[in-house]
Amino acid sequence: MGFFANTRACYDTYMTFGAWLGIYIIFLAIFWFFVLTILRHFREYNLPNDYSKWIVRLLLAAVIMLNIFSILLFLNLFP
Amino acid sequence: MIRLQPNETILMVLHRHWIAIALKLLVVLIFLLLPFVAIAILPQAGFDIETVLPLIQFFLITYLMILVLGVFIMWTDYYFDVWVVTDLRIIDIEQRTIFNREVSEFMLYNIQDVTVEIPSVLATFLKYGNIKIQTAGGKIFEISDIPNVTEAKNVIIDHVPKSAVG
């Protein structure tokens, strides 16, 4: 009985984790779709010899850093 | 990337004045401060933040990700809204949204009328304004919030072929 009770608890925990993981992956996919679209715009249309590439690098670094923190914090939610 | 003709040179590239994006960034700054204000206020209202701290940290970082993406999109809109003035033509690039972009161009000899507008007190002090150009086809091209608008107009007028003036 104890085994099945643990299994049930484990199942509930991972199903919840799985549901949140699914939502989180969809969020990240949409987020990176927009980021990559913007990067594509800059690769295609940027004007030569201007300061924009530094701003893009700065924003991209911020996005990557926040994304890593976000993943770590998400995994921390389900010990 | 813009393709120039062999003997064509770029005279100037007109982006919008920094105030155009600064006002939008001010709104982002207010949104940036909101969760921190909430975190400061909630414990005083009796909410035990310690119990849900990991969840709050996660949503805060996710919220910041969305804000940075918003700044990224605003910057794209600002940066790609541009007029490239060459000695032969003007290329009007308008980035309406991230997936809506319009590029049109007209030759300088088609210019019939150039109008400069300085629409507000802020524009007067920061020396920015709008330029409207009417071409021979009757179409009006407009770019808003251009810095040093009078100088920009003078450069355009100076390079209109004399046969096209009057």
gemmi code that builds the backbone of each chain (N, CA, C; Angstrom):
import gemmi

chains = {
    "A": [
        ("MET", (0.836, -1.207, 0.000), (0.000, 0.000, 0.000), (0.873, 1.261, 0.000)),
        ("GLY", (1.912, 1.182, 0.855), (2.846, 2.312, 0.930), (3.508, 2.567, -0.403)),
        ("PHE", (3.889, 1.487, -1.101), (4.537, 1.619, -2.413), (3.624, 2.345, -3.403)),
        ("PHE", (2.345, 1.886, -3.428), (1.403, 2.496, -4.370), (1.108, 3.955, -4.005)),
        ("ALA", (1.077, 4.201, -2.706), (0.853, 5.593, -2.259), (1.998, 6.482, -2.750)),
        ("ASN", (3.232, 5.969, -2.614), (4.390, 6.738, -3.102), (4.345, 6.925, -4.610)),
        ("THR", (3.937, 5.848, -5.300), (3.849, 5.920, -6.757), (2.849, 6.999, -7.179)),
        ("ARG", (1.721, 6.976, -6.473), (0.680, 7.958, -6.786), (1.201, 9.391, -6.550)),
        ("ALA", (1.872, 9.581, -5.418), (2.408, 10.913, -5.087), (3.446, 11.327, -6.128)),
        ("CYS", (4.283, 10.338, -6.489), (5.332, 10.600, -7.486), (4.693, 10.963, -8.835)),
        ("TYR", (3.654, 10.201, -9.214), (2.947, 10.434, -10.474), (2.351, 11.848, -10.483)),
        ("ASP", (1.685, 12.211, -9.376), (1.071, 13.541, -9.282), (2.132, 14.641, -9.408)),
        ("THR", (3.256, 14.431, -8.701), (4.334, 15.436, -8.737), (4.851, 15.625, -10.159)),
        ("TYR", (5.141, 14.481, -10.837), (5.753, 14.605, -12.161), (4.771, 15.046, -13.225)),
        ("MET", (3.487, 14.675, -13.022), (2.480, 15.176, -13.968), (2.367, 16.696, -13.856)),
        ("THR", (2.424, 17.194, -12.611), (2.383, 18.647, -12.429), (3.621, 19.270, -13.052)),
        ("PHE", (4.774, 18.636, -12.774), (6.029, 19.122, -13.347), (5.955, 19.099, -14.883)),
        ("GLY", (5.396, 17.973, -15.401), (5.300, 17.834, -16.859), (4.412, 18.912, -17.468)),
        ("ALA", (3.291, 19.205, -16.810), (2.382, 20.234, -17.328), (3.061, 21.605, -17.339)),
        ("TRP", (3.733, 21.938, -16.222), (4.410, 23.239, -16.144), (5.582, 23.301, -17.130)),
        ("LEU", (6.252, 22.164, -17.268), (7.376, 22.119, -18.218), (6.884, 22.385, -19.637)),
        ("GLY", (5.728, 21.775, -19.965), (5.142, 21.995, -21.296), (4.832, 23.465, -21.534)),
        ("ILE", (4.186, 24.093, -20.547), (3.842, 25.525, -20.674), (5.120, 26.367, -20.794)),
        ("TYR", (6.112, 25.996, -19.981), (7.365, 26.760, -19.970), (8.106, 26.622, -21.306)),
        ("ILE", (8.096, 25.421, -21.861), (8.767, 25.212, -23.156), (8.065, 26.008, -24.253)),
        ("ILE", (6.729, 26.027, -24.214), (5.984, 26.820, -25.212), (6.354, 28.307, -25.073)),
        ("PHE", (6.418, 28.781, -23.819), (6.806, 30.175, -23.580), (8.202, 30.456, -24.161)),
        ("LEU", (9.154, 29.560, -23.853), (10.525, 29.775, -24.342), (10.588, 29.733, -25.872)),
        ("ALA", (9.785, 28.839, -26.470), (9.780, 28.732, -27.933), (9.278, 30.039, -28.559)),
        ("ILE", (8.198, 30.593, -28.018), (7.657, 31.858, -28.538), (8.669, 32.982, -28.305)),
        ("PHE", (9.242, 32.999, -27.117), (10.227, 34.031, -26.760), (11.404, 34.011, -27.736)),
        ("TRP", (11.974, 32.826, -27.946), (13.152, 32.743, -28.830), (12.789, 32.935, -30.298)),
        ("PHE", (11.551, 32.621, -30.650), (11.100, 32.916, -32.013), (11.219, 34.422, -32.283)),
        ("PHE", (10.770, 35.233, -31.311), (10.855, 36.685, -31.480), (12.303, 37.162, -31.459)),
        ("VAL", (13.100, 36.629, -30.542), (14.513, 37.051, -30.457), (15.239, 36.720, -31.767)),
        ("LEU", (15.035, 35.515, -32.268), (15.725, 35.114, -33.503), (15.220, 35.903, -34.702)),
        ("THR", (13.929, 36.249, -34.685), (13.387, 37.086, -35.767), (14.071, 38.446, -35.780)),
        ("ILE", (14.253, 39.027, -34.587), (14.911, 40.339, -34.507), (16.365, 40.230, -34.983)),
        ("LEU", (17.043, 39.168, -34.559), (18.436, 38.983, -34.991), (18.531, 38.816, -36.504)),
        ("ARG", (17.558, 38.121, -37.063), (17.533, 37.955, -38.519), (17.358, 39.318, -39.202)),
        ("HIS", (16.472, 40.161, -38.629), (16.275, 41.508, -39.170), (17.599, 42.273, -39.192)),
        ("PHE", (18.345, 42.182, -38.085), (19.605, 42.922, -38.024), (20.625, 42.374, -39.005)),
        ("ARG", (20.630, 41.050, -39.179), (21.582, 40.473, -40.128), (21.241, 40.896, -41.561)),
        ("GLU", (19.939, 40.980, -41.841), (19.504, 41.277, -43.208), (19.584, 42.765, -43.539)),
        ("TYR", (19.165, 43.596, -42.585), (18.885, 44.986, -42.947), (19.775, 46.024, -42.278)),
        ("ASN", (20.724, 45.619, -41.443), (21.460, 46.656, -40.708), (22.303, 47.516, -41.641)),
        ("LEU", (22.528, 48.740, -41.199), (23.336, 49.657, -41.995), (24.800, 49.450, -41.614)),
        ("PRO", (25.701, 49.551, -42.585), (27.107, 49.288, -42.263), (27.703, 50.376, -41.369)),
        ("ASN", (28.686, 49.986, -40.569), (29.486, 50.907, -39.753), (28.648, 51.793, -38.824)),
        ("ASP", (27.755, 51.222, -38.097), (27.081, 52.024, -37.074), (27.093, 51.281, -35.737)),
        ("TYR", (26.536, 51.891, -34.724), (26.668, 51.415, -33.352), (25.640, 50.338, -32.987)),
        ("SER", (24.743, 50.006, -33.910), (23.612, 49.142, -33.561), (24.056, 47.756, -33.114)),
        ("LYS", (25.156, 47.242, -33.692), (25.552, 45.868, -33.359), (25.906, 45.741, -31.868)),
        ("TRP", (26.414, 46.826, -31.260), (26.749, 46.777, -29.837), (25.495, 46.741, -28.986)),
        ("ILE", (24.474, 47.468, -29.418), (23.202, 47.447, -28.687), (22.557, 46.069, -28.804)),
        ("VAL", (22.623, 45.496, -29.995), (22.058, 44.158, -30.198), (22.803, 43.142, -29.333)),
        ("ARG", (24.141, 43.247, -29.280), (24.930, 42.313, -28.454), (24.581, 42.462, -26.977)),
        ("LEU", (24.415, 43.703, -26.546), (24.066, 43.971, -25.142), (22.712, 43.349, -24.792)),
        ("LEU", (21.720, 43.596, -25.659), (20.381, 43.058, -25.407), (20.384, 41.535, -25.476)),
        ("LEU", (21.156, 40.983, -26.426), (21.228, 39.529, -26.564), (21.876, 38.906, -25.329)),
        ("ALA", (22.931, 39.547, -24.822), (23.592, 39.051, -23.607), (22.612, 39.063, -22.440)),
        ("ALA", (21.831, 40.146, -22.322), (20.828, 40.238, -21.245), (19.790, 39.130, -21.384)),
        ("VAL", (19.340, 38.893, -22.609), (18.322, 37.854, -22.849), (18.866, 36.477, -22.472)),
        ("ILE", (20.106, 36.175, -22.900), (20.685, 34.849, -22.620), (20.883, 34.661, -21.110)),
        ("MET", (21.401, 35.696, -20.467), (21.637, 35.605, -19.022), (20.322, 35.379, -18.254)),
        ("LEU", (19.315, 36.176, -18.592), (18.020, 36.031, -17.931), (17.410, 34.661, -18.206)),
        ("ASN", (17.619, 34.165, -19.439), (17.076, 32.865, -19.804), (17.715, 31.746, -18.972)),
        ("ILE", (19.035, 31.835, -18.773), (19.723, 30.822, -17.957), (19.206, 30.873, -16.514)),
        ("PHE", (19.086, 32.064, -15.961), (18.549, 32.215, -14.598), (17.127, 31.652, -14.520)),
        ("SER", (16.347, 31.942, -15.548), (14.954, 31.497, -15.577), (14.883, 29.968, -15.546)),
        ("ILE", (15.718, 29.308, -16.341), (15.708, 27.832, -16.380), (16.134, 27.270, -15.020)),
        ("LEU", (17.176, 27.871, -14.446), (17.647, 27.391, -13.138), (16.563, 27.552, -12.069)),
        ("LEU", (15.897, 28.693, -12.094), (14.839, 28.932, -11.106), (13.645, 28.018, -11.338)),
        ("PHE", (13.359, 27.734, -12.617), (12.244, 26.821, -12.922), (12.539, 25.435, -12.359)),
        ("LEU", (13.765, 24.958, -12.583), (14.124, 23.625, -12.076), (14.144, 23.606, -10.547)),
        ("ASN", (14.427, 24.756, -9.958), (14.461, 24.875, -8.503), (13.051, 24.804, -7.895)),
        ("LEU", (12.034, 25.069, -8.736), (10.652, 25.030, -8.237), (10.195, 23.602, -7.944)),
        ("PHE", (10.816, 22.626, -8.627), (10.400, 21.222, -8.477), (11.581, 20.393, -7.965)),
        ("PRO", (11.831, 20.424, -6.653), (13.001, 19.703, -6.135), (12.802, 18.190, -6.207)),
    ],
    "B": [
        ("MET", (20.122, 44.883, -46.554), (21.209, 45.794, -46.924), (20.815, 46.593, -48.176)),
        ("ILE", (21.174, 47.862, -48.195), (20.813, 48.718, -49.322), (21.863, 48.588, -50.416)),
        ("ARG", (21.388, 48.440, -51.644), (22.325, 48.362, -52.777), (22.393, 49.719, -53.452)),
        ("LEU", (23.559, 50.296, -53.465), (23.748, 51.591, -54.121), (24.198, 51.374, -55.547)),
        ("GLN", (23.890, 52.365, -56.379), (24.391, 52.324, -57.747), (25.878, 52.691, -57.742)),
        ("PRO", (26.596, 52.346, -58.808), (28.066, 52.520, -58.787), (28.527, 53.933, -58.432)),
        ("ASN", (27.855, 54.943, -58.949), (28.324, 56.315, -58.712), (27.512, 57.038, -57.622)),
        ("GLU", (26.825, 56.279, -56.805), (25.921, 56.858, -55.811), (26.592, 56.912, -54.433)),
        ("THR", (26.438, 58.017, -53.737), (27.005, 58.119, -52.385), (25.902, 58.495, -51.380)),
        ("ILE", (26.040, 57.975, -50.170), (25.067, 58.288, -49.106), (25.409, 59.654, -48.514)),
        ("LEU", (24.437, 60.552, -48.520), (24.652, 61.885, -47.940), (24.368, 61.870, -46.443)),
        ("MET", (23.287, 61.235, -46.066), (22.983, 61.126, -44.637), (21.957, 60.022, -44.404)),
        ("VAL", (21.982, 59.536, -43.183), (21.017, 58.522, -42.754), (20.201, 59.156, -41.629)),
        ("LEU", (18.910, 59.256, -41.828), (18.055, 59.948, -40.862), (17.290, 58.945, -40.004)),
        ("HIS", (17.709, 58.839, -38.761), (16.938, 58.069, -37.785), (16.062, 59.049, -37.011)),
        ("ARG", (15.126, 58.522, -36.277), (14.309, 59.397, -35.437), (15.146, 59.887, -34.260)),
        ("HIS", (14.728, 60.990, -33.695), (15.422, 61.566, -32.539), (15.362, 60.591, -31.352)),
        ("TRP", (16.387, 60.615, -30.490), (16.421, 59.678, -29.344), (15.231, 59.837, -28.410)),
        ("ILE", (14.617, 61.023, -28.410), (13.474, 61.249, -27.514), (12.313, 60.314, -27.876)),
        ("ALA", (12.247, 59.927, -29.166), (11.154, 59.050, -29.611), (11.212, 57.704, -28.895)),
        ("ILE", (12.414, 57.179, -28.694), (12.523, 55.882, -27.993), (12.638, 56.094, -26.486)),
        ("ALA", (13.154, 57.255, -26.080), (13.317, 57.514, -24.635), (11.965, 57.525, -23.922)),
        ("LEU", (10.952, 58.083, -24.571), (9.623, 58.133, -23.954), (9.056, 56.726, -23.773)),
        ("LYS", (9.319, 55.855, -24.768), (8.848, 54.467, -24.646), (9.624, 53.734, -23.551)),
        ("LEU", (10.934, 54.019, -23.465), (11.750, 53.354, -22.448), (11.338, 53.782, -21.033)),
        ("LEU", (10.823, 54.997, -20.937), (10.335, 55.484, -19.642), (9.162, 54.623, -19.158)),
        ("VAL", (8.287, 54.261, -20.097), (7.153, 53.379, -19.756), (7.673, 52.009, -19.312)),
        ("VAL", (8.696, 51.507, -20.030), (9.287, 50.208, -19.663), (9.885, 50.291, -18.258)),
        ("LEU", (10.516, 51.428, -17.949), (11.124, 51.619, -16.623), (10.069, 51.550, -15.519)),
        ("ILE", (8.915, 52.144, -15.785), (7.818, 52.087, -14.805), (7.379, 50.633, -14.594)),
        ("PHE", (7.240, 49.887, -15.709), (6.873, 48.473, -15.606), (7.962, 47.663, -14.897)),
        ("LEU", (9.216, 48.090, -15.076), (10.331, 47.407, -14.421), (10.264, 47.567, -12.908)),
        ("LEU", (9.821, 48.727, -12.469), (9.791, 49.010, -11.033), (8.591, 48.372, -10.327)),
        ("LEU", (7.520, 48.101, -11.105), (6.269, 47.606, -10.501), (6.447, 46.374, -9.603)),
        ("PRO", (7.113, 45.284, -10.080), (7.215, 44.100, -9.208), (8.027, 44.357, -7.951)),
        ("PHE", (9.038, 45.227, -8.067), (9.850, 45.531, -6.879), (9.032, 46.313, -5.843)),
        ("VAL", (8.175, 47.186, -6.337), (7.262, 47.909, -5.439), (6.310, 46.908, -4.777)),
        ("ALA", (5.812, 45.964, -5.576), (4.893, 44.947, -5.040), (5.589, 44.107, -3.972)),
        ("ILE", (6.843, 43.717, -4.245), (7.596, 42.908, -3.269), (7.816, 43.696, -1.979)),
        ("ALA", (7.990, 44.991, -2.095), (8.191, 45.832, -0.910), (6.898, 46.020, -0.121)),
        ("ILE", (5.777, 46.059, -0.832), (4.497, 46.359, -0.175), (3.842, 45.107, 0.421)),
        ("LEU", (3.948, 43.961, -0.316), (3.208, 42.753, 0.089), (3.462, 42.300, 1.535)),
        ("PRO", (4.724, 42.260, 2.013), (4.927, 41.830, 3.414), (4.221, 42.736, 4.414)),
        ("GLN", (4.122, 44.017, 4.088), (3.437, 44.950, 4.992), (1.938, 44.681, 5.035)),
        ("ALA", (1.440, 44.062, 3.949), (0.007, 43.733, 3.910), (-0.271, 42.356, 4.519)),
        ("GLY", (0.756, 41.760, 5.120), (0.566, 40.482, 5.786), (0.848, 39.267, 4.924)),
        ("PHE", (1.323, 39.461, 3.706), (1.614, 38.343, 2.802), (2.992, 37.775, 3.131)),
        ("ASP", (3.045, 36.454, 3.351), (4.319, 35.830, 3.714), (5.097, 35.480, 2.447)),
        ("ILE", (6.026, 36.330, 2.104), (6.764, 36.172, 0.844), (7.742, 34.998, 0.911)),
        ("GLU", (8.258, 34.728, 2.112), (9.306, 33.698, 2.257), (8.836, 32.326, 1.762)),
        ("THR", (7.542, 32.019, 1.979), (7.049, 30.685, 1.622), (6.999, 30.466, 0.102)),
        ("VAL", (6.814, 31.537, -0.641), (6.715, 31.386, -2.110), (7.865, 32.102, -2.808)),
        ("LEU", (8.968, 32.254, -2.101), (10.093, 33.014, -2.661), (10.613, 32.446, -3.998)),
        ("PRO", (10.820, 31.108, -4.107), (11.307, 30.576, -5.397), (10.359, 30.898, -6.550)),
        ("LEU", (9.043, 30.811, -6.265), (8.054, 31.103, -7.313), (8.122, 32.582, -7.727)),
        ("ILE", (8.256, 33.449, -6.733), (8.341, 34.888, -7.022), (9.602, 35.195, -7.822)),
        ("GLN", (10.715, 34.571, -7.423), (11.970, 34.789, -8.160), (11.826, 34.347, -9.620)),
        ("PHE", (11.190, 33.187, -9.811), (11.015, 32.671, -11.168), (10.157, 33.619, -12.012)),
        ("PHE", (9.024, 34.045, -11.453), (8.139, 34.927, -12.230), (8.776, 36.303, -12.454)),
        ("LEU", (9.583, 36.747, -11.500), (10.273, 38.033, -11.662), (11.260, 37.978, -12.840)),
        ("ILE", (12.038, 36.893, -12.889), (13.019, 36.754, -13.982), (12.295, 36.620, -15.331)),
        ("THR", (11.203, 35.852, -15.332), (10.436, 35.688, -16.574), (9.847, 37.029, -17.025)),
        ("TYR", (9.369, 37.786, -16.049), (8.830, 39.125, -16.322), (9.924, 40.026, -16.922)),
        ("LEU", (11.133, 39.934, -16.356), (12.253, 40.729, -16.886), (12.605, 40.300, -18.305)),
        ("MET", (12.524, 38.994, -18.564), (12.782, 38.501, -19.934), (11.817, 39.138, -20.923)),
        ("ILE", (10.543, 39.195, -20.532), (9.527, 39.773, -21.425), (9.793, 41.268, -21.626)),
        ("LEU", (10.198, 41.955, -20.548), (10.498, 43.393, -20.676), (11.692, 43.639, -21.593)),
        ("VAL", (12.744, 42.817, -21.436), (13.925, 42.976, -22.303), (13.543, 42.709, -23.761)),
        ("LEU", (12.696, 41.706, -23.967), (12.224, 41.434, -25.334), (11.440, 42.633, -25.868)),
        ("GLY", (10.636, 43.255, -24.999), (9.888, 44.456, -25.395), (10.820, 45.579, -25.804)),
        ("VAL", (11.907, 45.763, -25.024), (12.899, 46.798, -25.366), (13.561, 46.459, -26.703)),
        ("PHE", (13.863, 45.179, -26.889), (14.473, 44.703, -28.132), (13.559, 45.060, -29.329)),
        ("ILE", (12.272, 44.801, -29.186), (11.321, 45.070, -30.272), (11.199, 46.583, -30.513)),
        ("MET", (11.160, 47.361, -29.408), (11.096, 48.826, -29.543), (12.328, 49.366, -30.266)),
        ("TRP", (13.474, 48.829, -29.883), (14.730, 49.262, -30.512), (14.714, 48.940, -32.011)),
        ("THR", (14.224, 47.741, -32.354), (14.149, 47.339, -33.766), (13.269, 48.313, -34.545)),
        ("ASP", (12.122, 48.632, -33.952), (11.185, 49.556, -34.590), (11.846, 50.932, -34.783)),
        ("TYR", (12.579, 51.366, -33.767), (13.253, 52.674, -33.825), (14.383, 52.660, -34.861)),
        ("TYR", (15.198, 51.637, -34.801), (16.416, 51.588, -35.609), (16.108, 51.434, -37.101)),
        ("PHE", (15.063, 50.665, -37.415), (14.775, 50.399, -38.825), (13.823, 51.414, -39.454)),
        ("ASP", (13.326, 52.359, -38.652), (12.548, 53.462, -39.221), (13.551, 54.505, -39.698)),
        ("VAL", (13.864, 54.515, -40.956), (15.002, 55.324, -41.388), (14.805, 55.857, -42.812)),
        ("TRP", (15.388, 57.020, -43.041), (15.502, 57.538, -44.405), (16.977, 57.543, -44.774)),
        ("VAL", (17.301, 56.956, -45.897), (18.665, 57.034, -46.399), (18.647, 58.020, -47.570)),
        ("VAL", (19.366, 59.126, -47.387), (19.401, 60.156, -48.434), (20.712, 60.017, -49.203)),
        ("THR", (20.622, 59.734, -50.470), (21.823, 59.676, -51.309), (21.799, 60.873, -52.252)),
        ("ASP", (22.821, 60.992, -53.079), (22.842, 62.123, -54.014), (21.914, 61.898, -55.216)),
        ("LEU", (21.278, 60.711, -55.281), (20.353, 60.439, -56.385), (18.900, 60.244, -55.931)),
        ("ARG", (18.733, 59.704, -54.737), (17.370, 59.310, -54.320), (17.240, 59.318, -52.805)),
        ("ILE", (16.020, 59.141, -52.357), (15.759, 58.957, -50.929), (15.076, 57.603, -50.754)),
        ("ILE", (15.638, 56.796, -49.856), (15.064, 55.479, -49.574), (14.357, 55.576, -48.228)),
        ("ASP", (13.064, 55.351, -48.259), (12.222, 55.472, -47.061), (11.920, 54.067, -46.544)),
        ("ILE", (12.508, 53.723, -45.414), (12.292, 52.399, -44.834), (11.436, 52.573, -43.584)),
        ("GLU", (10.315, 51.910, -43.581), (9.411, 52.037, -42.438), (9.136, 50.667, -41.833)),
        ("GLN", (9.569, 50.517, -40.586), (9.337, 49.270, -39.858), (8.118, 49.501, -38.982)),
        ("ARG", (6.968, 49.019, -39.429), (5.737, 49.300, -38.678), (5.636, 48.418, -37.441)),
        ("THR", (5.722, 47.111, -37.669), (5.827, 46.173, -36.549), (6.971, 45.237, -36.912)),
        ("ILE", (7.185, 44.260, -36.077), (8.340, 43.388, -36.329), (8.171, 42.583, -37.628)),
        ("PHE", (6.917, 42.329, -38.018), (6.682, 41.567, -39.247), (6.053, 42.424, -40.342)),
        ("ASN", (6.131, 43.723, -40.199), (5.526, 44.613, -41.191), (6.536, 45.692, -41.556)),
        ("ARG", (7.094, 45.580, -42.747), (8.168, 46.477, -43.166), (7.874, 46.984, -44.563)),
        ("GLU", (8.044, 48.279, -44.750), (7.775, 48.869, -46.068), (8.995, 49.667, -46.521)),
        ("VAL", (9.443, 49.418, -47.723), (10.582, 50.164, -48.275), (10.128, 50.815, -49.565)),
        ("SER", (10.249, 52.141, -49.620), (9.930, 52.828, -50.876), (11.032, 53.839, -51.145)),
        ("GLU", (11.157, 54.207, -52.391), (12.200, 55.176, -52.722), (11.732, 56.078, -53.847)),
        ("PHE", (12.298, 57.251, -53.878), (11.970, 58.175, -54.960), (13.226, 58.956, -55.333)),
        ("MET", (13.296, 59.323, -56.600), (14.477, 60.039, -57.092), (14.383, 61.511, -56.668)),
        ("LEU", (15.534, 62.109, -56.449), (15.544, 63.510, -56.008), (14.920, 64.432, -57.061)),
        ("TYR", (15.080, 64.064, -58.360), (14.511, 64.953, -59.387), (12.986, 64.918, -59.420)),
        ("ASN", (12.397, 63.959, -58.680), (10.932, 63.903, -58.607), (10.360, 64.766, -57.482)),
        ("ILE", (11.233, 65.344, -56.670), (10.747, 66.128, -55.533), (10.118, 67.433, -56.019)),
        ("GLN", (8.925, 67.700, -55.518), (8.251, 68.944, -55.898), (8.112, 69.907, -54.726)),
        ("ASP", (7.976, 69.339, -53.529), (7.700, 70.217, -52.390), (8.263, 69.574, -51.112)),
        ("VAL", (8.967, 70.366, -50.334), (9.523, 69.857, -49.065), (8.961, 70.713, -47.930)),
        ("THR", (8.360, 70.074, -46.958), (7.781, 70.800, -45.822), (8.436, 70.328, -44.529)),
        ("VAL", (8.827, 71.293, -43.715), (9.392, 70.981, -42.402), (8.395, 71.422, -41.344)),
        ("GLU", (8.194, 70.572, -40.352), (7.231, 70.885, -39.293), (7.902, 70.623, -37.934)),
        ("ILE", (7.844, 71.619, -37.071), (8.328, 71.435, -35.689), (7.094, 71.513, -34.795)),
        ("PRO", (6.597, 70.353, -34.351), (5.205, 70.315, -33.867), (4.954, 70.662, -32.401)),
        ("SER", (6.000, 70.784, -31.560), (5.703, 70.971, -30.140), (6.806, 71.758, -29.443)),
        ("VAL", (6.568, 72.058, -28.178), (7.563, 72.780, -27.367), (8.826, 71.937, -27.227)),
        ("LEU", (8.606, 70.645, -26.915), (9.736, 69.722, -26.754), (10.560, 69.660, -28.044)),
        ("ALA", (9.859, 69.603, -29.167), (10.541, 69.550, -30.477), (11.332, 70.828, -30.723)),
        ("THR", (10.793, 71.953, -30.286), (11.495, 73.225, -30.486), (12.801, 73.246, -29.694)),
        ("PHE", (12.741, 72.794, -28.423), (13.948, 72.844, -27.597), (14.969, 71.775, -27.985)),
        ("LEU", (14.484, 70.604, -28.393), (15.413, 69.521, -28.740), (15.751, 69.497, -30.230)),
        ("LYS", (15.214, 70.449, -30.957), (15.535, 70.636, -32.381), (15.244, 69.390, -33.224)),
        ("TYR", (14.052, 68.865, -33.064), (13.646, 67.792, -33.976), (12.297, 68.134, -34.593)),
        ("GLY", (11.944, 67.437, -35.644), (10.678, 67.736, -36.313), (10.368, 66.730, -37.401)),
        ("ASN", (9.372, 67.055, -38.193), (8.925, 66.152, -39.259), (9.242, 66.759, -40.625)),
        ("ILE", (9.537, 65.894, -41.566), (9.725, 66.357, -42.945), (8.699, 65.647, -43.822)),
        ("LYS", (8.013, 66.445, -44.653), (7.086, 65.873, -45.634), (7.607, 66.228, -47.014)),
        ("ILE", (7.674, 65.243, -47.876), (8.122, 65.503, -49.246), (7.044, 65.027, -50.209)),
        ("GLN", (6.646, 65.940, -51.077), (5.678, 65.568, -52.114), (6.432, 65.344, -53.417)),
        ("THR", (6.121, 64.230, -54.042), (6.821, 63.908, -55.295), (5.929, 64.234, -56.492)),
        ("ALA", (6.527, 64.102, -57.673), (5.796, 64.438, -58.903), (4.563, 63.550, -59.082)),
        ("GLY", (4.622, 62.343, -58.560), (3.473, 61.439, -58.669), (2.344, 61.806, -57.724)),
        ("GLY", (2.574, 62.783, -56.854), (1.534, 63.224, -55.921), (1.604, 62.528, -54.579)),
        ("LYS", (2.473, 61.544, -54.467), (2.566, 60.822, -53.202), (3.367, 61.650, -52.188)),
        ("ILE", (2.920, 61.617, -50.942), (3.626, 62.357, -49.887), (4.379, 61.362, -49.002)),
        ("PHE", (5.675, 61.593, -48.868), (6.508, 60.788, -47.977), (6.758, 61.604, -46.715)),
        ("GLU", (6.662, 60.956, -45.582), (6.833, 61.678, -44.323), (7.705, 60.885, -43.371)),
        ("ILE", (8.597, 61.587, -42.701), (9.346, 60.961, -41.610), (9.237, 61.870, -40.399)),
        ("SER", (8.999, 61.234, -39.260), (8.726, 62.007, -38.041), (9.940, 62.038, -37.118)),
        ("ASP", (9.985, 63.074, -36.291), (10.957, 63.189, -35.194), (12.409, 63.091, -35.653)),
        ("ILE", (12.732, 63.828, -36.682), (14.100, 63.834, -37.212), (14.930, 64.893, -36.477)),
        ("PRO", (16.122, 64.544, -35.984), (16.970, 65.571, -35.356), (17.537, 66.530, -36.404)),
        ("ASN", (17.799, 67.749, -36.003), (18.347, 68.793, -36.902), (17.570, 68.843, -38.219)),
        ("VAL", (16.284, 69.019, -38.072), (15.381, 68.850, -39.221), (15.637, 69.877, -40.332)),
        ("THR", (16.001, 71.100, -39.941), (16.213, 72.136, -40.966), (17.457, 71.839, -41.793)),
        ("GLU", (18.516, 71.378, -41.100), (19.734, 71.020, -41.836), (19.465, 69.864, -42.800)),
        ("ALA", (18.693, 68.889, -42.327), (18.354, 67.748, -43.185), (17.603, 68.217, -44.427)),
        ("LYS", (16.663, 69.133, -44.199), (15.891, 69.676, -45.342), (16.825, 70.398, -46.323)),
        ("ASN", (17.782, 71.170, -45.779), (18.709, 71.904, -46.643), (19.571, 70.973, -47.484)),
        ("VAL", (20.022, 69.879, -46.854), (20.840, 68.908, -47.612), (20.026, 68.321, -48.766)),
        ("ILE", (18.779, 67.991, -48.479), (17.927, 67.424, -49.539), (17.731, 68.447, -50.657)),
        ("ILE", (17.376, 69.665, -50.272), (17.110, 70.710, -51.271), (18.364, 70.988, -52.109)),
        ("ASP", (19.537, 71.028, -51.450), (20.791, 71.318, -52.153), (21.103, 70.274, -53.222)),
        ("HIS", (20.603, 69.047, -53.028), (20.957, 67.982, -53.979), (19.843, 67.678, -54.985)),
        ("VAL", (18.770, 68.434, -54.899), (17.742, 68.282, -55.953), (18.297, 68.914, -57.221)),
        ("PRO", (18.285, 68.187, -58.347), (18.807, 68.761, -59.592), (18.103, 70.089, -59.905)),
        ("LYS", (18.882, 71.062, -60.348), (18.340, 72.402, -60.564), (17.195, 72.413, -61.568)),
        ("SER", (17.246, 71.522, -62.545), (16.189, 71.480, -63.553), (14.848, 71.075, -62.945)),
        ("ALA", (14.902, 70.397, -61.764), (13.656, 69.946, -61.141), (13.036, 71.001, -60.258)),
        ("VAL", (13.813, 72.003, -59.865), (13.286, 73.045, -58.981), (12.481, 74.041, -59.773)),
        ("GLY", (11.329, 74.426, -59.236), (10.476, 75.392, -59.907), (9.822, 74.739, -61.069)),
    ],
}
model = gemmi.Model(1)
for chain_id, residues in chains.items():
    chain = gemmi.Chain(chain_id)
    for i, (resn, *xyz) in enumerate(residues, 1):
        res = gemmi.Residue()
        res.name, res.seqid = resn, gemmi.SeqId(i, " ")
        for name, pos in zip(("N", "CA", "C"), xyz):
            atom = gemmi.Atom()
            atom.name, atom.element = name, gemmi.Element(name[0])
            atom.pos, atom.b_iso = gemmi.Position(*pos), 0.0
            res.add_atom(atom)
        chain.add_residue(res)
    model.add_chain(chain)
structure = gemmi.Structure()
structure.add_model(model)
structure.setup_entities()
